[in-house]
Structures are given as structure tokens and as C-alpha cells.
Amino acid sequence: MNFDVIIKNGLYFDGSHQPGQVRHVGIKDGRIDVLSLSPLDENGCPDMLDATGKWVTPGFLEIHSHYDAEVIAAPALKESVRHGVTSVTIGSCSISMVLADAEDCSDLFTRVEAVPREYVLPILQQKKTWRDAAGYRAFYDQHPLGPNVSSFLGHSELRVAVMGLRRATSKVKPTEAELQRMEQLLEEALDAGCIGLSVMTTKLDKMDGDRAWSSPLPSTFANWHEFSRLFAVLRRRGAVLQGAPDAVTKVNVFAFLYQAHGWFRKPLKCSMLTALDLKSQPLLHRFTRLSGWLANRVLRGHFRWQTLPAPFTLRLEGLNVNAFEEFGAGEILRNIKDPDELYAKVLEPEFRTLFKKQVKAILTKGLWHRDFSDCWVTECPDASMVGQNFKQLGAARGLDPVDAYFEIACQYREALKWTTCYGNEREAVMHALLASPWTQPGFADSGAHLRSIAQYNFPLRFLKYVRDAELAGTPFMTVGHAIHRLSGELADFIGVDAGYIRVGDRADLVIVNPAGLTDELDAIHEAPMEVIGLVRVVKRNNEAVDATLINGRIAYRRGHEFADALGQQTGFGRFLPGRDVTPRRL
């Protein structure tokens, strides 16, 4: 038999908990055809990949991306593919592009995800020709996808499609007819293949555009009666809820736990943001693990916290800081559109006094630690500042760190580039989070925050934790278990056909070079975005992945880069419908 691709001599992992075994993999017609102990006949095989000393794993899943706009314009999604991701989920955080018109979708998406509106809106106006879930599915069925795509329906978009943008971003309650229409559209989205619904309850994320500028997302205006009506649809049909509790008060996490419970009813499958080891809240990781135990063991739910398996490092420019949304004075800055007005605002003594008071407030702390001694200059026209933090720069000038930051930012604006780490720096805590059965390591926010977050290589960073611990003689997880957590476990939870490579399975797989899992995985670089033309920050280490195959075709190969057809022709990724979503009762 002639194979299309042979991968020989690799340590093969099937996506379950099983340890690796040396196997020779024969791929034909996009499927795993043979897993052999002995070498395969190479005659007539056009692509031979020698994986000696490497790991052959299922393609990794990112179940929390914001690729919604990018995948429409540049479907190859090369930054994910080069790091072994073969399936991505879009429609997270209540924001999707299924039902509403182009401008509504753009206004929901661009400011929250820090992707310029002037790039996203023209793309949607040109390419978004559908206004229903069936049309959405039809678009992706013929789109030249790189990785596979699965999708949530976003609750903010659902509200806008039914109530209109202005009513959806107000305290007006939907009418009974509107609630019924939301239920109907959710049913239709599940019929079309969406895996579930995403919601948002934190008011820190704000709208773009001129009609509802700086309003919280529409989903945050819903009450629990509205949520419960929609969650009942998800529960009945076995679909997934992706949500986020209030990032400041956190109290409504208990409401989500109640919604998830399985006492005397079918549990609601919940995937929530987020389990992190934050500097601002050093005990939070204990609460998320405890609440996961409570939700699953005591309440009999099916509840997981999404986690980022890497240091949570951000690259920031001037006064462009999303975390300012977390407190009043910072929110004032985020609500100013005009750059000149923005930088003039921080020169006002009264405003500075308010900012410094609120930045020290304990009860409003969210993701950001607000410690300017842990904010470091990485680039600046004055090279003498590079490598120093704002406390050091303030001390040299006889200034408070906040005053030093404002004055330097006003002087250099976006030419001042600085970095800070929100958390995930304590290795022992990260091991505990990644080993917890109540967390999911599929969160990276790919396609969003293009100038600040660069976690496209998150699966490799997870594997680095595991390999480093093993080499140090303090293992906390086997390699097989780690690969399962990044592949089969995630696919089974969201209910899509992915995450495994066994005979007959679609051949989405990765050849990982374990020797390439080095500290270079944390180095930040800049890279242009294909088609769109923006420059984004990425973390990249080309030594870690030898090849990524999607649907049995080599999409990426180290030294050869990407297949010419990737993102140009169909035959690589496909739309993955919700496998576990039950048919609607008519």
C-alpha cells in the first residue's frame, strides 16, 4: 500500500492517558491508516518524516481564541499552526459573528479584543454576507481553513440581533417575545453546529464605535432570568456554556456554580474564565481549585476553569492599558477617544491624585497587581530607561512611580513600550493548577490583544513545565497525561471530533522536539499578520515543532515553513460541529 505520509521512529501518543510508544505512522486519505511496530514500506510515499527522538502527538486544541475576525480574512492562522494547534474555538466571551450585521459585530469585538476597528470593520463589510446560523456554517464549510474551527454563539451578539444595539446595551429588559426569539436563535445555532453559548458578566470590557461607545458588553445587562432561559436550552441539548464571572466582585461565581449543578437534573457543561495565579490575588488559585471540587464532586456538575499554562506577561505601549478599566480613574482614561485629550488628562493634578488613590485600593483589584515597581521599560527613544521600572525611574527624578510613568508616557506616548507580568510565575502553583482535574489548559486569547498578549505557543509552554519537572526529578504529571490535557480531554469536553490519533481518526497531528522546549518559548517577538497587514507580538521558538499536519496534509514543516495551499485552498481544516449536541425536539 502506498501512503501519503509516513512518520517513522517517533514516540507516539494517541491523545489518551497512555504513555508514549515508538510507532511508525502511515497516513492515507487524511486518516491514520496504520500504527506499526515495524517500519513501513516507503515506496511511492511522497512525504517521509523521521521523528527519531521526537514526540508524535495529536494536534492541540485552543478552546478560547478570539480569531473571529482574523479567520475570515486570513484563515491559515499560521501563528497557531506553527505551534502545533490544529483546532481553534471562536465566539468566546459573548462575542461572535453569527447573526448581527458587520458594524454591530465590529463594535462588539474591536475594543474588547484590542484589534483596530479600521481594519476589522472593512473586512466584515466585505466578507460577512450571512445573517443567520445556517449561513455562518455554510461560509465555513467552503472557507479555506488552516486549523479546524468550532464556534460558540455569543450572547452579546444574540442580544443585539434580537433587541438592537442601543436597547441591548441598556437596562431595558427583553420582552417575552424577544426572549423566545433568543431561545429560537440559540436552537438554530446549535442545529447549525455551534457547540454552545458564551456569556459575559464582567463590565470591564467595553464597546467600540459611535453608537454605544464605552458601554459594557450587552451580555452584562442581562438578568439571571434571561440567562436561565438560555441555559435551559444548553442543558437540554448537551451544549457548552462558556462564561466569565464578575472580575471585580466575583460574587456571581456562585450563581454559575448553581447553574452547573447536577442534583436531580442533567448538569450544565460549563467552561469558565479563569484559573490564574495572580500577583494581585495570590490566594485565587486555591479558590478556583476548591470551587471546581465543589462544583463537580459535591454539586455533581460538569464545571471547568480555563487556565493559561504560561507566565501571564503583557507588553504595553504608552497609556494603552486595558487593565485601567478595573478602577474609576483608569476607566476615565479608557473612555477618552482623542489621544491628545488622553495625554492631557494625566497632566491634571486632581486627576493624578484620584488615580494614585484608586490604584492603591485593595477591593477593586482584578487581574492587574498595580505595582509600578513591577512595570519595566522595554523600548524607549531614551535608551537609558530600558530595563528599569517606574519606581526606579521615579526615584532618579524625585517622583512618585505613578508620576514618573505619566510624565514619561506623555513625553514618548506609544514609543514608550513596557512590560509587566500579572502572574503565573510561581512554578509550584502552576504545577498544581495544571494538574487539577478542574482546569482546562486551552486558553490563549489568540487573535486578540495583538500588541500586548502573545500566547500562541501555550501548548508548548505546558509541555515545558512537564518536561522541566521530569528532568529535575520532581515530576507532577506524565508526558502522556499532559498531551491528553491539551488534546483529547479538551475535545471530549467541548464535544468535537478532534484530539486523538488512532487508526481511522482524522490525521491532525504534531511532531514535537522535546529538546526545543527551552526558555526561548517566553521570548517576545514581532511578526506581521498575513493579509491584514498589522504587526502583532508573538512568542516563538522554531526548534520546538518539527511539523504540523492537518487532515493528513503537512501544513507546517520546520525549515520549509508553511504549505503554499494553507489558507488558500480547502482540504486542511474544517468546521467541527458539536458532536454531543442532541437534535432539537420539534
Secondary structure, DSSP 8 states (H G I E B T S, - for coil): ---SEEEEEEEE--SSS---EEEEEEEETTEEEEEESS----TT-SEEEE-TTSEEEE-EEESB---TTHHHH-TT-HHHHTTTEEEEEE--TT--SSSS-HHHHHHHHTTTTT--HHHHHHHHHHH----SHHHHHHHHHHS--SSEEEEEEEHHHHHHHHH-HHHHTSS----HHHHHHHHHHHHHHHHHT--EEE----TTSB--SSSSTT-B-GGGG--HHHHHHHHHHHHHHT-EEEE---TTT-TTHHHHHHHH--TTS---EEEEEEE--BSS-TTHHHHHHHHHHIIIIIS--EEEEEE-SS-EEEEEETTB-GGGGGSHHHHHHHT---HHHHHHHTT-HHHHHHHHHHHT-STT--S----GGGEEEEE-SSGGGTT-BHHHHHHHHT--HHHHHHHHHHHHGGG-EEEEEEE---HHHHHHHHH-TTEE--B--TTS-TTT---TTHHHHHHHHHHHHHHTT--SS-HHHHHHHHTHHHHHHHT-S-S---TTSB--EEEE-GGG-SGGGG-EEEEE-TTT--EEEEE--TTSEEEEEETTEEEEETTTEE-TTTTTSSSS--B---TT------
